[in-house]
Amino acid sequence: MRSRRLDYSESTRSALVDSAVELFTKRGYAGTSLDEVAKRARVTKGALYHHFSGKQALFEAAFAQVESGVFGRLEEIMNGPQAAWERALGGLREFISSCLDPAYQRIAIHEAPVVMGWERWREAEDRASFGLIRSSLEDLIEAGEVDNVPVEITARLLFGALSAAATEIASSPDPKKVGAQVETVITQLLTRVRRN
């Protein structure tokens, strides 16, 4: 049986991360103070420091929450009952939809490379997204949908293209339009390597 203290601790941590996601999305890392996060979460600053060593640790928890939400939705699609080709296209559409989300744009695309450092951010992105791209490509090859290509390098190239696409979508004054263009282009590229 779980203790009330553990439940309270987890709910406090969750409230802090939820508040951080909201504030980092609205104001960015530099424009958000720990006092504001604690106030919005309705906890003391001491409670915040009990869970997080500082602002960067809190940001990384907010980043992880945003990323895990996207990863969970993508993973559900990629492991779904549809054919490999349909799962790949569904995953692409979900990824583009995620790139339209203000929290994902601000925290995962714009702020994380600066706050976490490019290398740590890239490692986190690799853990979250690259594996899904690689396994989707393996599924497409196994299903006979695409030719047997070098999986690692092809997955890296797709990952790079999708990372660049995310930046273009998030930086655009018209993200929906750019998202639709990205979907069209990536779908056309995939269709060209699809076996007939």
C-alpha positions in Angstrom: 0.0 0.0 0.0 1.3 3.4 -1.0 1.8 6.0 1.7 0.0 9.4 1.7 3.4 11.1 1.8 4.5 9.4 -1.5 1.2 10.3 -3.1 1.5 13.9 -2.0 5.1 14.0 -3.1 4.2 12.7 -6.6 1.3 15.1 -6.9 3.5 18.0 -5.9 6.1 17.1 -8.4 3.4 16.7 -11.1 1.9 20.1 -10.3 5.4 21.7 -10.5 6.1 20.1 -13.9 2.6 21.0 -15.3 3.1 24.6 -14.1 6.6 24.7 -15.6 5.3 23.4 -19.0 2.6 26.1 -19.0 5.0 28.9 -18.1 7.9 27.8 -20.3 5.5 27.6 -23.2 4.1 31.1 -22.6 7.3 32.9 -21.5 10.2 30.7 -22.4 13.0 29.6 -20.1 14.6 33.1 -19.6 11.2 34.7 -18.9 10.1 32.2 -16.3 11.1 32.4 -12.6 11.0 29.5 -10.1 8.9 31.8 -7.9 6.2 31.9 -10.6 6.3 28.1 -11.1 5.9 27.5 -7.3 3.1 30.0 -7.0 1.2 28.5 -10.0 1.7 25.0 -8.6 0.5 26.3 -5.2 3.6 25.0 -3.4 6.5 26.7 -1.6 9.8 27.3 -3.2 11.3 24.9 -0.7 9.0 22.2 -2.0 10.2 23.0 -5.5 13.8 22.6 -4.4 12.9 19.3 -2.7 12.1 17.9 -6.1 14.4 19.8 -8.4 17.9 21.1 -7.9 17.2 24.3 -9.9 15.6 25.8 -13.0 17.4 23.7 -15.5 16.4 20.4 -13.8 12.8 21.6 -13.8 13.1 22.5 -17.4 14.4 19.1 -18.2 11.4 17.5 -16.4 9.1 19.7 -18.5 10.9 18.7 -21.6 10.6 15.1 -20.7 6.9 15.4 -20.1 6.3 17.1 -23.4 8.5 14.6 -25.3 6.9 11.6 -23.6 3.4 12.8 -24.6 4.5 13.0 -28.2 6.4 9.7 -28.0 3.4 7.9 -26.5 1.1 9.0 -29.2 3.6 8.1 -31.9 4.3 4.7 -30.3 0.6 3.9 -30.2 0.3 4.6 -33.9 3.5 2.8 -34.9 2.4 -0.3 -32.9 -1.2 -0.2 -34.2 -3.0 -2.9 -36.2 -2.7 -1.1 -39.6 -0.4 -2.1 -42.4 3.2 -0.9 -42.0 2.7 1.8 -44.8 -0.4 3.2 -43.1 1.3 3.2 -39.7 4.3 5.1 -41.2 2.0 7.8 -42.8 -0.1 8.0 -39.6 3.1 8.5 -37.6 4.2 11.3 -39.9 0.8 13.0 -39.6 0.9 12.7 -35.8 4.5 14.1 -35.7 3.5 17.1 -37.8 0.4 17.6 -35.5 2.8 17.6 -32.5 5.0 20.2 -34.2 1.9 22.5 -34.3 1.5 22.2 -30.5 2.8 25.4 -28.8 4.3 23.5 -25.9 6.3 21.2 -28.2 7.3 24.1 -30.4 8.6 26.3 -27.5 10.0 23.7 -25.2 11.3 20.8 -27.4 12.2 22.7 -30.5 13.2 26.2 -29.6 14.3 26.2 -26.0 15.7 22.7 -25.3 18.8 22.9 -27.6 19.8 26.1 -25.8 18.9 25.2 -22.2 20.1 21.6 -22.3 22.9 22.1 -24.8 22.8 20.8 -28.3 24.5 17.5 -27.6 22.2 16.5 -24.6 19.1 17.7 -26.5 20.1 15.6 -29.5 20.7 12.5 -27.3 17.2 12.9 -25.8 15.7 13.3 -29.2 17.6 10.2 -30.4 16.2 8.2 -27.5 12.6 9.4 -28.1 12.2 9.6 -31.9 15.0 7.9 -33.7 14.1 4.4 -32.4 10.5 4.8 -33.7 11.8 5.9 -37.2 14.2 3.0 -37.3 11.6 0.4 -36.3 9.1 1.9 -38.7 11.7 1.6 -41.5 12.4 -2.0 -40.5 8.7 -2.7 -40.6 8.4 -1.2 -44.1 11.3 -3.3 -45.4 10.0 -6.5 -43.7 6.5 -5.9 -45.2 8.0 -5.5 -48.6 6.8 -1.9 -48.9 10.3 -0.4 -49.5 13.5 -1.9 -50.9 16.0 -3.3 -48.5 18.1 -0.2 -47.8 20.8 0.3 -45.1 18.5 0.8 -42.1 20.8 2.8 -39.9 21.9 5.5 -42.4 18.4 5.7 -44.0 16.8 6.1 -40.6 19.4 8.8 -39.7 18.6 10.7 -42.9 14.8 10.5 -42.2 15.4 11.6 -38.6 17.5 14.6 -39.8 14.8 15.5 -42.4 12.0 15.3 -39.8 14.1 17.3 -37.3 14.6 20.0 -39.9 10.9 19.9 -40.7 10.0 20.4 -37.0 12.2 23.5 -36.9 10.7 24.9 -40.1 7.1 24.3 -38.8 7.8 25.8 -35.4 9.6 28.8 -36.8 7.1 29.6 -39.5 4.6 32.5 -39.3 2.1 30.0 -40.8 2.9 26.6 -39.1 -0.2 24.8 -40.4 0.7 25.7 -44.0 4.3 24.5 -43.6 3.1 21.4 -41.8 0.9 20.5 -44.7 3.8 21.1 -47.1 6.1 18.9 -45.0 3.5 16.1 -45.0 3.1 16.4 -48.8 6.9 16.4 -49.5 7.8 13.5 -47.1 4.8 11.5 -48.3 6.0 12.0 -51.9 9.5 11.0 -51.0 8.4 7.9 -49.3 6.1 7.0 -52.2 9.0 7.2 -54.6 10.9 4.6 -52.7 7.9 2.4 -52.2 7.8 -0.9 -54.1 4.9 -1.0 -56.6 
